[in-house]
Amino acid sequence: MGGSAAKKRQALAAAEPFTVRIEDLTHEGYGVARRDGKAVFVEGGLPGEEVRCLYTARRSRRDEARIVEILDPSPERVEPRCAHFGVCGGCVLQHLEPAGQLAVKQRWLLDSLTHIGKIRPEQVLEPMTGPLWGYRRRARLGVKWVAKKGRVLVGFRERRGAYIADLHRCEVLDERVGGLLEELARLVESLSIRDRLPQIEVAGGDAVMSLSFRMLAPPSEADLALLRAFGERHRFVLYLQPGGPDSVQALFPGPSSPASIPPGQREELSYRLPAFDLNLEFRPYHFVQVNAAINRQLVERACELLEIGPGDQVLDLFCGLGNFTLALARRAREVVGVEGDSSLVEWARRNAAHNDIENTVFHAADLTGDLAGQPWLQGGYDKILLDPPRSGALEMMPRIAALEAKRMVYVSCHPATLARDIGELVHRFGYRLAAAGVLDMFPHTAHVESMVLLIRE
């Protein structure tokens, strides 16, 4: 087996370069060309470009190749800002100008709606745009002690493989962390458990940035002192995570922290939704939208599309810690929020109380399981909002349709499951797809965030 693989690698290395014209982009950001009637996925290729390539893999249904020379570059090609582009797997579209990225993502959304859902929107919404760099306030950074190099690597995984990319900085991470990757690596190198610390969870609020260190072995007192000093120097809130999410415990600031720590650093993680006069608190392991600026626009547009009025009864499914629920409650008669994670439900209630909102009711329920007898499914809703995970909410579609809400907004992070789900609502349950559009939640990546409006006459 090993000999066969080695022969394949030798054959690929000895192959002559070939020329192709890039016709399209895959949903992973690879250029698509055809050679001898077979698809070739070309890393770094853009539609319209003529490139010289070398094969990197030959497969039965498609081949893969890397660019040797760009003979005819696309007018939309730009120089990537990040020095690690092409190695790090975090971004795959930095070589495509931002407007071109949005156009591609919008096409991916519309193609999914057409081919999977068999539907077209009556209106294509203007894309939501925000900051292109330093936008990412949540991330999971891999950490690896590499004995052969005698140092620690901190960053995202490589694009071609499972190794941690050797990063010096990250251009899309919040600058409070993105510019400190090398210093973070040196911090971990200095710990006695440097080889037992596999990841660092980044979570940023408007005023406070937190780092949660996943630890597979107990840190020494010296380790704790080094971590606290790092937190004080950079004004981070630090947590330790010895087990699952429930094991997260605050390290710094703590009861023994010096009085010189600024008050803001002692506060909970939180973010504001100014249009609704809301401040939402969260814990480092809670889900919040990655891009704060886009999230603010997203919540505002959802309320606009739903046309929330003071007499409306609204249902918010997969409500999390109240991101949409509380904003909707500022304009509606009552909002019912439902979430599968009971700890998030408690935080949603806490956020409602913190913001003096009394017209919300929250329920914990597994929205992918048996919902028979759930009190919130009895109907009477005028509007519905749902923001499910990547897997979508296919099981919920008949139940949602039975509620007969007049308007519905579906927020999605996966065009294929979105198209599948709303195809059910349109073809089986009498809704029409009034509008659809993308939002630039993850610039320079191949992730597509979108929202659609469905109306029942």
N, C-alpha and C positions, 0 to 999 in steps of 0.2 A: 504493500500500500504506500509506504513511504517512498519507495523507488519510483512508483508510478507518478506520485505527486511531484517529485524532483524532476522527472522527465518533462512533465507538463510545464513546469516553471522554466526549464531550460529552453523548451520550444517557444514559449512566449517571449523570452528574452532575445532569442535569435530571430524572431519574426521581423519583417521589414515594416516600416511605417506605412500607413495608408491614409488616403484623403477622403473625407466625407463632409457632407453638408448637414448641419444640425437643423432638425425640423421642429422640435418641440422640447418641452421640459417635463420630466416625470414629477410626481408629487413629492419626491425626495430631493429634487433639485438637479438631477442629472440631465444632460442634453441627450436627446434621442435622435439617432441617425439610422440609416439603413444601408447595409452592404451585402450584396449578393442575396437580396431578399430577406435578410435577417436583421432584427433590431440590434443596435449597438448603443449601450448606455455610456455616454462620454462624460466623465467627471469634469466639471468646469466649463462645459460647452453651453452656448446660448443660442436660441433660435435664430436662424439666418446666417450663422457663421460657417465659414469653410475652415476646417482644421485638419492638421496632420496628427495622427494618433498611433499609439502602440497598444496592442491588446494587453489587458491585465487579467482577464479571465475569459474562457470559452465555455459556454453552456449550451444545453440542448435547445432552449427556446430563445435565448438572447446572449449576447456577448457584452463584455465591459472593456473600456479602454481609457487611457489617459492621454491628454494633449501633449504633443511634442512641440507644435508650432501653430499659432493662429494665423492663417493665411488671409482671411477676410473677417475682421472683427465686427461685432454688432455695434451700432451707434449707441446702444444702451449699456455697453460694457464700461465699467469704471474700475479704478484701482482700489482694491480692498483696503480698508483702513487698518485692519488688524494684521499684525505681523505673523499671526499663527493661522491665518485663513488657509484652508486646504488641509491642514493637519488636525486641528481641533474640530470635533463633531458638533459643536454648539451652533455654528452658523454655516449655511451652505449657499447663501445668495448675496454675499457682500459684493460680488463682482458684477451684480446687476443693479442699475440705478434704482432708487426707491420707487419712483412712479412705475417703473417696469415690474418691480416686485409685486406691487399692488395689483397691477393689471393681470399678472399671471395668477395670483391668488383668486382674483375675482373670476377669471376664466375657469379655474379648477372648481370653484363653487358652482358656477352655472353649468359646467359639464356634468358634475355629480347630480345636480337637480334634474338635468335632462336625461341622462343615461340610466341613473338608478331610480330616481323618483318619477321619471316620465312626466315632468312638469316644468313650466317656465314661469318666472315671476312676472306679474303685470308691470312692476317697476323695479329697476335696479337702483338701490340706494347709493348715495355718494359715500365712498370709503371714508372711514374715520382714521385720521392720522394724528400722530403725536411725536414725541422725541424719538430720534433714530438711534441715539447712543446713550448709554448709562441708564436705560429705562428699566432694567430687570431688577425688581426688588425681592424676588424669591428665587432661590436656586439651590441645587444639591451639588456640592463640589466633592469630587472624588479626591481621596488622599492616599498616597502610596509611598512607603519607604522603599527606595531602590538601593539595595546593598551594593550592587556593582558600581553605581554612580556615587554612592556615599552621601545621598541627599534625599530629601522628600519632594515629591511632586504634588501640587495642588491645582485642580482645574477640572475641566470636562473630559470626557473620554475622546480618544482619537476617532476621526471619521471612519477609518478603516481598521477596526480592531477594538479590543477590550482594554487597551492600555490607557492610563491617564496621560493626556497630552502635556508636554513640557511647556507650560505657559508662564509668561512674565507678567502679563496683565490681561484683563478682559475688557473689551470696549463696550459690550452691551450690559454688563453688570453695573449696578449702582456704583458710582465712582468711590463711594465710601469703602467698598470691598474690592471692586475691579482693579484698582491701582495698588492693592496690597497683597497680591497673590504670592509674590516672592517673600515678603515679610511673614506671611502666614506659614509658608513652607519652612522658613527658618525657625519660627516658633515651634512647630511640630517637631522639627529635627532636634530641638533642645530638650524635648520631653523624654522621660524614661520609657514611656509607652509609645514611642514614635511608630513602631510597627504594629500597634494594636489600635490604631485610630483611622478607620476606613473612610470617614466622610465628615464634612462640615455642612450643616444646613444654614443657609442664609435667609433671613427674613427681615425686611425693612419696613418700618412705619414712616410717617412723614417726618418725625423728629428723632426717632431712635432706630438704630440698626442692631440686630442681634445675630449672634453666631452660636449654633448648637453643635457641640463636639460629640460625635458618636464614639463611644469608648468600649472596647472589648475587654479591657482590664482596668482595675482601679488605678487612678493617678496617685502619685506620691504627693506629699506636702510640698515638695520643691516644685513639682509640676503645677500644682494649684497656684502657687505664688507666681510662677511665670505667666500663667494664663490671666490671673487677676491684673498683673502689671500691664499686660498687653491690652486688656479691656479698658483700663484706666487711661492708658496712653492714647488710645484711638476713640475713646468715648463710646465703646460698644457695650451692649448688654450681653453677657455670656451665660450659656447654659451647658450642662453636661447631660448626655443621654446614654446611660449604661445599658438600656434595653429598648423596648418599644416606645412609641410616642408618649405613653402614659408615664414613662420613667423620667421624663425631662425634669431637671431640677435647676433652679437658678444658682449660678456661681458668683456672678458679679453684675451689678452691685449686690451686696448682701449685708447682713447685720453688722459685719465687721469692717465694712468699707469705710474709707476715710470720709470725714465730713465735707471735704473739698469736692466730692463728686457733684457735678451740676444737678439741680433738681430734675431737669428734663431727662437725664439719663436714668433716673429712678422710676420713670413712668412706664406704664404698660405700652407695648407696641400698639399703635393706632394710626388710622388714616381718616381724612376728612372728605366728605362729599358736600362742598360749599353750597351748591345749588339747592340743597335740601336742609342745610344747617344741621348736618349730622357729623358725629365723630364716633367711629366704630373701633372698638378695642379687640385685639386678638392675641393669641398665643403663638409662639414661633412654629408650632407644628400644625396650625390651622391653615386651611386653604383660603388664600385671598388671591385676587387677580394679580398677575405678575406686573402689569404695566399700570401704574396709578393714574396717569393722565388719560389713557384710553378707557380705564374703568369709569372715570367720572363722566366721560362722554357717553359711554355705553348705558349707564344707568339713566342719564337724562333722555337719551333717544328712546329707550324702552318705555319710559313713562309717556313720551310724546306719541309713539306709535300706538300704544294702548289707549290713548285718549282718556286718561284717568279723570274722572269727575268726582265731586264730593258725595255722590250717592252710590258709588260703585263698591261692590263686594269683589275682592280680588283674591285669587289663589296663586301662591308662589311655591312651585315645586323645586326640590333640590335647593332649598333656600340658604343653606350654609349658616353663617353667623349673622345674616340679615342684610346683606349688601343691597339687594333689590327691595326686600320686604319693607324695610324702614323708610326708604325713599318713597315707595308706593303709598305707604301709610300717611305720609304728609299730605297727600292729595285725595285719598280714597276714604270711604266711610269705614271700611274694615279690610284688613289683609290677613289671610291665613297662610302661614308659612309651614312647609313640611320638609323634613330633612331626615336622612337615615342615621346620621351620627348624633347620638343623644347628647354628647358633650358639646357639639356645635349648637344644638338647640338651646342648651343652657346659656351659652354665650349670646345667642340671639336674643333671648329674654333679658339678659343682663344689658345688652346694648339698647334694647327698647327702653328699659327703665332709666338707663344713663342719659338717654336723649328725651326723656319725658314723653314717650309715645305710649298711649294706652289703647289704641285701636288695632292691636295686633294679637293674634293667637298663634302659638307655635305647637306643632306636634312632631314627635319622633316616630318615624315609620319607614320600614324597608320598602322603598318604592319599586324594587324589582321582585318583591315577593307577593304573598297572598294579602290583599288589602280588603278582603271581605269584612264588613262591619265597621270599617273606619269611620268615625263620626264626621270627619271633614269631607268625606266623599258623598255627602247627601245632596249636594247641588246648591243652586242659588247664586252661582258666581257669574258676574258680568264679564270679567276679564281674567285671563290666565297668563302667567309667565313661567317658563321652565328653562333651567340651565343645567342640563344633565352632564355626566362625565362623557368621556370619549365613546363609550359603548352605547350611548344614546338612551332612549326610553321607549323602545318598541312595545314592551309589555303594557305600558301606560296608555297607549294611544286609544284603545276602545273606551277605557274609563274616562279619559279626558274628553273624548268626543261626547260621551253620555252626559257630561255636565252642561253641554250646549252653551258655552260661553260665546259671546258675540265676537270678541277679538282675542287673539292669542299671539304672544311673542315667544319664539324659541331661540335661545342663545346656544351656539354650538362651537365646540373646538374640533369637530371632525365632520367635514362635508359629506362623507359617505353615509354615516349613520343619521345625520340630519336629513339627507335626501330620502333615505329609506323610511324614516319615521313620518315625515310630513307627506310623503307619497300616500301613506295609509290614510291620513286625515283628509287629503284632497279626493282620492279615488273612492274611498269607502264611506266617508262620513260627511261629505258635503261642504267642506271648507274650500276656500280658494286662496291661492298664494298671492297675496296682494303686493308684497315687497320682499326683497332680499338684498343683502349687501355684506361686505367684509369690513373688518376693523383691524388695524395694524397693531395687534397686541404684541406680536413677536417679530419686529423688523429683522431682516437679514436671515431669518430661518424659513423653513418650509412649512411651519405651522400655520394653519388657516383658522382664524376665529371669525365667526359670522353670526348674523341674526336675521330672522325672517318674521314677517307679519302674516298671520292667517286670519281671514274674516269669514264668519258664517252669516249668510244672509237670513 
